[in-house]
Amino acid sequence: MSMSSRQIELLAPAGNFQGFIGGLNGGADAFYLAGTKFGARAYADNFTEEEMKEVLFLAKLFDKKVYLTVNTLLKNTEMKELYDYIKPLYELGLTGVIIQDFGVFEYLKEHFPGLELHASTQMTITSLKGAKYLTEQGMKRVVLARELTLNEVKEITEAGIETECFIHGSMCYCYSGQCLFSSLIGGRSGNRGRCAQPCRLPYKTGAKGKEEYCLSLKDMCTLEHLPELIESGIASFKIEGRMKNPAYAAWVTHIYRNYIDKYLANPNGKFVVDAKDLEQLKTLYIRTALQDGYYHKYRGEDMITKESPAYSKTDEAFVEEITNALILVKPKKQVSFRADFRIGEPCSLYAEITIGKNVYSAYVTGSEVQEAMKAPLSKEAIEEKLMKTGDSYFAVADMEVVTEGNIFLPVKAINELRREALEELQKAIMADVKADRVACLRKKDDFSSVNSRSDAEYVAFVEEREQLQAVLATDYIKRVVMPYGWLLADDAEILCNNCRNADKEVYFSLPAVARGEIFERINKALSKAKEMGFGEGVYANQTDTMAHIMEHFPEFKCIGDLNLYAMNNSSVNWLMQRIKGYTIPVELNKDELRHLNTESGEFILYGRTPLMQTANCIFLTGKNCKKCKETTVGVMTDRTGAKIPFRAHCDEKVCYNTIYNNVPTSLHKHKNITDSFGVSSYQIRFTIETAEETRKVLNFYNNYRNNHKTDEVPFAYTNGHFLRGVQ
């Protein structure tokens, strides 16, 4: 395919109706937006039902696409609302839905044929493995993680997978979909569209304890890299910004539209970005400075705002200029008119419009044409009246008026004729909905569940060798979960023998984020485990690793880890058709858990919740990189004095950081409730605990399971979301 015929979708954010109009006038091919429910930007203005109807009409009129964001995790009781929420939009021609939740994916696929389903960046797809698996399951498009390099993106697009990638706007410090920071700290969940952005706050790190904004990324701008992004095979270029002023969406769309078209028109010419355009972008709601994202690097201190996460001063005069040019100007679609005025017959008007490859028409008749007693109505006068389409979205491009005799008709009758013709034309356009959207499949009403198990086993996760020793000496722990990387260590056989002697079932925790060469390392580690006859299964934290295990190591049982979310019974069912178990999400409270099918679930009784999985490294940002040799655990301090630990996984081919909650969650006070859930296993997760701390926790929970009361709890703790939950 030649570059001149290559279709690049420019996807604009629409946080409200003004933002949609601005993006439309700016040249967007498609829009992503939210209605009143289930969007990952709950604090944007979003769209009412009436506004959605108008948006879908305009999208049809101007041959644009509209993707609805249902990119949050739904609770079980909310699944009942999904059908009635999507159905009217589906029938009005909604193009597709952007999804995070496996249950939502499966439900929409079953009930709304022809609706495009896109895997949200909240699904944390970081490799060809995950992207390929989801497309095989029915996803039409995959919105890739922002952290991927251009080479990683190319590997996915070259496999024929339709991809969407961010090209401009704000960037999360955490891999999207793996952030619980805002949720655990302030009760506002990013998985539910309510992130409070704790990454934009200052923290003290390093030996000197200097307070910096070490988790705050600069905004992305890839304008100068458009040629290689286009050539990489990305299908859709996504602009971030539903929470920003409509002028931002309008102008950023306008700028990128110009440069995309300029390159496609002359791909062999010299591609130069005008410095003025870059400067203008810097005046529109950006943090400190612009950077080009991860396309050419894995991480970098230069990506962090460090000094301040605040937005730079915005040029309000420029915003007003954009508003007047692109937002307050009503978009118009050209229509052709053919009018007929003959004495003694009803006047008539035929309207015709071309949208894409389709032609739509309407024919209406009006009042009977009279013979003029004095001054006849001229053809020019009729044309002038019919041309005045006023506040509609139509503009008359071609006009043919046929008259016969000295005619007369009131101006009001001519205006009414035009109005009715345009109304009928609009109805004709909206009536053109594919036949497979007329009748939806059956509606599921029952999302309830009954749990009755009472034989839950205890599982211990470890991240340090000394923690493992304490676990192996504890009889009631039936399964131990250790980092898969330990299989490649020199003492792997010793670990194997120690676990066998302790009569423990062994599973391996796969990396929280897997990409690139990590898969080779996983293959090497698990192949060695097979040779030693060591280990029964793995815990997978994302679709990518789950798919990899299912394909290459089916002999290993696979259990979903914390970020392979199952917040409702539909998502539980989806996972259980593929793997052996799942970790119950920490964002559900005790009452919500009663509605969830937990029979195959593993419930976390104790552990520091991972708040973030990040590509950037806090050690590197603080100029304290360990060079993969020294201890990889650090601490940062927030404004309240809370010590927040983090671990740099430096032994990976593609390393990453895990930031933990400052205190562990412990649900020892709620045994009667947790026992009623009927889960398959209870998890006790050790992260940075010393050997002595590990033994104290194990002894404490031994008393807990035996119903022995303990007056003193040997550690600080939180109840997490067990009592309060998230909105």
NORZI-V938021 format. One record per pair of residues at least 24 apart in sequence whose ideal C-beta (glycine too) atoms are under 8 Angstrom apart, sorted by the first residue. I is the first residue (numbers start at 0). GAP is how many residues later the second one is. Records with the same first field share a line. If there is no record, write none. Layout:
I = GAP / GAP
This chain:
2 = 227 / 228 / 260 / 261 / 264
3 = 260 / 261 / 263
5 = 224 / 258
6 = 228
7 = 222 / 226 / 227 / 228 / 229 / 252 / 256
8 = 56 / 155 / 226 / 227 / 228
9 = 226 / 227 / 229 / 243 / 246 / 247 / 250
10 = 56 / 153 / 225 / 226 / 227 / 228
11 = 227 / 237 / 240 / 241
12 = 156 / 226 / 227 / 228 / 229 / 231 / 236
13 = 33 / 41 / 228 / 235
14 = 26 / 29 / 30 / 31 / 226 / 227 / 228 / 229 / 231 / 234
15 = 28 / 29 / 30 / 31 / 230
16 = 30 / 34 / 37 / 38
17 = 228 / 309
18 = 223 / 227 / 230 / 231
19 = 35 / 38
20 = 225 / 305 / 306 / 309 / 310
21 = 224 / 225 / 227 / 228 / 229 / 231 / 300 / 301 / 304 / 305
22 = 226 / 227 / 230
23 = 34 / 38 / 40 / 307
24 = 225 / 229 / 300 / 301 / 302 / 304 / 306
25 = 223 / 224 / 225 / 226 / 227 / 228 / 231 / 300
26 = 226 / 227 / 230 / 231
27 = 36 / 225 / 229
28 = 35 / 36
29 = 34 / 35 / 36 / 37 / 65 / 206
30 = 24 / 28 / 33 / 34 / 35 / 36
31 = 34 / 35 / 36 / 37 / 66 / 206 / 210
32 = 33 / 34 / 35 / 36 / 209
33 = 34 / 35 / 159 / 208
34 = 33 / 50 / 54
35 = 49
36 = 33 / 41 / 44 / 48
37 = 31 / 32 / 33 / 34 / 36 / 40 / 44 / 47 / 66 / 155
38 = 30 / 31 / 32 / 33 / 154
39 = 29 / 31 / 32 / 60 / 80 / 82 / 150 / 153
40 = 28 / 152 / 201 / 202
41 = 150 / 151 / 152
42 = 150 / 151 / 200
43 = 198 / 199
48 = 39
51 = 37 / 40
52 = 39
55 = 33 / 36 / 37 / 38 / 374
56 = 35 / 369 / 372 / 373
57 = 273 / 335
58 = 34 / 36
59 = 33 / 295 / 369 / 370 / 372
60 = 272 / 294 / 332 / 365 / 368
61 = 269 / 271 / 293
62 = 292 / 293
64 = 30 / 31
65 = 28 / 29 / 30
66 = 28 / 29 / 30 / 31 / 49 / 51
67 = 26 / 28 / 29 / 30
68 = 28 / 29 / 51
69 = 27 / 28 / 29 / 30 / 31 / 34 / 38
70 = 27 / 28 / 29 / 49 / 51 / 122
71 = 28 / 29 / 50 / 119 / 120 / 121
72 = 27 / 28 / 118 / 119 / 492 / 494 / 495 / 498 / 512 / 514
73 = 27 / 29 / 30 / 493 / 494
74 = 492 / 493 / 513 / 517 / 520
75 = 371 / 372 / 373 / 491 / 492 / 493 / 516 / 519 / 520
76 = 370 / 515 / 518
77 = 490
78 = 24 / 25 / 28 / 368 / 489 / 490 / 491
79 = 365 / 367
81 = 25 / 26
82 = 24 / 28 / 357 / 360 / 361
85 = 25 / 26 / 29
86 = 25 / 353
89 = 25 / 347 / 350
90 = 342 / 346 / 347
91 = 338 / 341
92 = 337 / 340 / 344
95 = 44 / 45
97 = 45
98 = 24
99 = 77 / 91 / 465
100 = 464 / 466 / 467 / 469 / 470
101 = 463 / 464 / 468 / 469 / 472 / 473
102 = 463 / 464 / 465 / 466 / 467 / 468 / 469 / 470 / 471
103 = 466 / 467
104 = 32 / 33 / 34 / 469
105 = 464 / 465 / 467 / 468
106 = 337 / 463
108 = 29
109 = 331
110 = 329 / 330 / 331 / 332 / 333
111 = 325 / 328 / 329
112 = 323 / 324 / 327 / 328
113 = 320 / 322 / 323
115 = 24 / 25
117 = 24 / 25 / 46
118 = 24
119 = 56 / 57
120 = 24 / 25 / 45 / 55 / 56
121 = 54 / 55 / 69
122 = 54 / 419 / 420
123 = 51 / 52 / 53 / 54 / 389 / 418 / 419 / 420 / 439
124 = 417 / 418 / 419
125 = 26 / 49 / 387 / 388 / 389 / 416 / 418
126 = 25 / 29 / 387 / 388 / 389 / 392 / 417
127 = 27 / 28 / 31 / 33
128 = 385 / 390 / 415 / 416 / 418 / 419 / 422
129 = 412 / 413 / 414 / 417
130 = 25 / 28 / 30 / 32
131 = 24 / 27 / 29 / 415
132 = 410 / 411 / 413 / 414
133 = 409
134 = 26 / 27
140 = 94 / 95
142 = 95
144 = 30 / 31
145 = 25 / 26 / 30 / 74 / 147 / 148
146 = 28 / 147 / 151 / 366 / 368 / 468
147 = 146 / 147 / 367
148 = 145 / 146 / 147 / 148 / 149
149 = 78 / 79 / 82 / 145 / 146
151 = 363 / 364
152 = 79 / 80 / 81 / 142
153 = 78 / 79
156 = 75 / 76 / 77 / 78
157 = 75
161 = 73 / 74
162 = 70 / 71 / 72 / 73
163 = 70 / 71 / 72 / 73 / 74
164 = 64 / 69 / 71 / 72 / 73
165 = 54 / 72 / 73 / 74 / 127
166 = 53 / 55 / 59 / 62 / 70 / 71 / 72 / 89
167 = 51 / 52 / 53 / 54 / 55 / 71 / 72 / 73 / 84 / 88 / 113
168 = 50 / 51 / 70 / 71 / 72 / 75 / 83
169 = 47 / 49 / 50 / 70 / 71 / 117
170 = 46 / 47 / 48 / 49 / 69 / 122
171 = 27 / 45
172 = 26 / 42 / 43 / 44 / 439 / 441 / 443
173 = 25 / 438 / 439 / 440
174 = 338 / 437 / 438 / 439 / 440 / 481
176 = 386
177 = 334 / 335 / 363 / 364 / 385 / 432 / 434 / 435
178 = 432 / 433 / 434
179 = 406 / 407 / 429 / 430 / 431 / 432
180 = 430 / 431 / 478
182 = 404 / 538 / 543
183 = 402 / 425 / 427 / 477 / 534 / 536 / 537
184 = 426
186 = 534 / 537 / 539 / 540
187 = 538 / 539
188 = 398 / 537 / 538
190 = 374 / 396 / 535
191 = 395 / 534 / 535
193 = 532 / 533
198 = 413
199 = 109
200 = 108 / 437 / 438
201 = 437
202 = 433 / 434 / 435 / 441
203 = 432 / 433
204 = 413 / 416 / 417 / 419 / 429 / 430 / 431 / 432
205 = 416 / 417 / 418
206 = 417
208 = 428
209 = 412
211 = 94 / 95 / 409 / 410
212 = 91 / 92 / 93 / 94 / 95 / 96
213 = 90 / 92 / 404 / 407 / 408 / 422
214 = 89 / 397 / 399 / 403
215 = 71 / 88 / 89 / 90 / 93
216 = 70 / 74 / 86 / 87 / 88 / 399
217 = 68 / 69 / 70 / 71 / 72 / 73 / 85 / 86 / 87
218 = 67 / 68 / 70 / 71 / 72
219 = 70 / 71 / 72 / 73
220 = 57 / 60 / 65 / 69 / 70 / 71
221 = 70 / 71 / 73
222 = 32 / 33 / 36 / 50 / 54 / 55 / 58
223 = 49 / 54 / 68
224 = 67 / 70 / 71
225 = 30 / 33 / 34 / 37 / 45
226 = 36 / 40 / 44
228 = 66
229 = 30 / 33 / 34 / 37
240 = 44
243 = 40 / 41
244 = 39 / 40 / 69 / 74
245 = 77 / 81
246 = 37 / 72 / 75 / 76 / 79 / 80
247 = 36 / 37
249 = 72 / 73 / 76 / 77
250 = 29 / 30 / 33 / 71 / 75
251 = 29 / 32
253 = 72
254 = 25 / 26
279 = 38
281 = 30
282 = 29 / 30 / 31 / 32 / 35
283 = 30 / 31 / 34 / 35
284 = 26 / 29
285 = 25 / 26
286 = 24 / 25
287 = 24
293 = 321
297 = 317 / 356
298 = 316 / 317 / 318 / 321
299 = 316 / 320
300 = 319 / 320 / 322
302 = 313
303 = 312 / 317
305 = 315
329 = 61 / 63
330 = 62
331 = 57 / 61 / 62 / 63
332 = 60 / 61 / 62
333 = 60 / 61 / 62 / 63 / 64
334 = 54 / 59 / 60 / 61 / 62 / 87 / 90
335 = 60 / 61 / 62 / 63
336 = 49 / 59 / 61 / 62 / 63 / 64 / 84
337 = 62 / 63 / 64
338 = 43 / 47 / 60 / 61 / 62 / 63 / 78
339 = 62
340 = 28 / 36 / 41 / 60 / 61 / 62 / 63 / 66 / 68
341 = 27 / 60 / 61 / 62 / 63 / 65
342 = 26 / 27 / 28 / 61 / 62 / 63 / 64
343 = 24 / 25 / 27
344 = 24
346 = 62 / 66 / 67 / 70
347 = 69
348 = 37 / 68 / 69 / 71 / 72
349 = 71
350 = 70 / 71 / 73 / 74
352 = 41 / 72 / 76
354 = 74
357 = 74
359 = 65 / 68 / 69 / 72
360 = 64 / 67
361 = 59 / 60 / 62 / 63 / 65 / 66
362 = 58 / 61
363 = 53 / 56 / 57 / 60
365 = 47 / 48 / 50 / 51 / 54
366 = 42 / 43 / 46 / 49 / 50
368 = 38 / 39 / 40
369 = 37 / 38 / 39
370 = 34 / 35 / 36 / 37
371 = 34 / 35 / 36
372 = 35
375 = 29 / 30 / 31 / 32
376 = 26 / 30 / 31 / 32
378 = 24
381 = 32
384 = 26 / 29 / 30 / 33
385 = 28 / 31 / 32
387 = 27 / 30
388 = 29 / 33
391 = 30
393 = 28 / 31
446 = 121 / 122 / 123 / 148
447 = 121 / 147
448 = 120 / 146 / 147 / 148 / 149
450 = 146 / 147 / 148 / 225 / 226 / 227 / 228
451 = 147 / 226
452 = 146 / 225 / 226 / 227
453 = 221 / 224
455 = 147 / 219 / 222 / 223 / 224 / 225 / 226
456 = 223 / 224 / 225
457 = 223 / 224 / 226 / 243 / 247
458 = 48 / 143 / 222 / 223 / 224 / 225
459 = 223 / 224 / 225 / 226 / 238
460 = 48 / 146 / 222 / 223 / 224 / 225
461 = 224 / 232
462 = 184 / 223 / 224 / 225
463 = 222 / 224 / 225
465 = 224 / 225 / 228
466 = 219 / 222 / 224 / 227
467 = 27 / 30
468 = 222
469 = 221 / 224 / 225 / 228
470 = 33 / 215 / 223 / 227
471 = 26 / 27 / 30 / 32
472 = 29
473 = 224 / 228
475 = 226 / 229
476 = 27 / 207 / 221
477 = 26 / 27
478 = 25 / 26 / 27 / 28 / 202
479 = 24 / 25 / 26 / 27
480 = 25 / 26 / 27 / 28 / 58
481 = 24 / 25 / 26 / 27
482 = 25 / 26
483 = 24 / 25 / 26 / 27 / 38 / 41 / 42 / 54
484 = 36 / 40 / 166 / 167
486 = 38 / 39 / 41 / 42 / 47 / 48
487 = 33 / 36 / 37 / 40
491 = 36 / 40 / 42
492 = 39
495 = 36 / 38
498 = 35
504 = 31
505 = 28 / 29 / 30
506 = 28 / 29 / 30 / 31 / 32 / 50 / 52
507 = 27 / 29 / 30 / 31
508 = 29 / 30 / 32 / 52
509 = 28 / 29 / 30 / 31 / 35 / 39 / 51
510 = 30 / 34 / 138 / 141 / 145
511 = 29 / 30 / 49 / 51 / 98 / 101 / 137 / 144 / 146
512 = 28 / 29 / 100 / 102 / 141 / 143
513 = 28 / 30 / 31 / 34
514 = 29 / 139
515 = 137 / 138
516 = 136 / 137
517 = 134 / 135 / 136
518 = 29
519 = 133
520 = 131 / 132
521 = 26
522 = 29
525 = 27 / 30
529 = 25
536 = 43
538 = 44
539 = 24 / 39
545 = 32 / 33
549 = 28 / 29
556 = 24
558 = 24 / 43
561 = 24 / 42 / 47 / 48
562 = 47 / 50
565 = 30 / 35
566 = 29
567 = 28
568 = 26 / 27 / 28
571 = 24 / 25 / 28 / 29
572 = 24
575 = 24
580 = 99 / 100
582 = 100
583 = 93 / 95
585 = 79 / 134 / 135
586 = 134 / 138 / 139
587 = 133 / 137
588 = 132 / 133 / 134 / 135 / 136
589 = 80 / 83 / 132 / 133
590 = 134
591 = 133
592 = 84
593 = 82 / 83
597 = 79 / 80 / 81
598 = 79 / 80 / 81
599 = 80
600 = 76 / 78 / 79
601 = 77 / 78 / 79 / 80 / 81
602 = 71 / 74 / 76 / 78 / 79 / 80
603 = 61 / 78 / 79 / 81
604 = 61 / 62 / 63 / 69 / 77 / 78 / 79 / 96 / 99
605 = 58 / 59 / 60 / 61 / 62 / 77 / 78 / 79 / 91 / 95 / 111
606 = 57 / 58 / 76 / 77 / 78 / 79 / 80
607 = 37 / 52 / 53 / 55 / 56 / 57 / 77 / 79 / 80
608 = 51 / 52 / 55 / 56 / 111
609 = 48 / 49 / 50
610 = 33 / 48 / 49 / 50
611 = 45 / 46 / 47
612 = 43 / 44 / 45
613 = 42 / 43 / 44 / 45
614 = 41
615 = 41
616 = 31 / 38 / 39 / 40
617 = 28 / 30 / 39 / 41
618 = 29 / 38
625 = 24
627 = 27
632 = 55
637 = 24
644 = 42 / 43
646 = 40 / 41
659 = 27 / 28
660 = 57
662 = 52 / 53 / 54 / 55
663 = 51 / 52 / 53 / 54
664 = 52 / 53 / 54 / 55 / 57
665 = 47 / 49 / 51 / 52 / 53
666 = 52 / 53 / 55
667 = 32 / 33 / 36 / 45
668 = 50
669 = 49 / 52
670 = 33 / 36
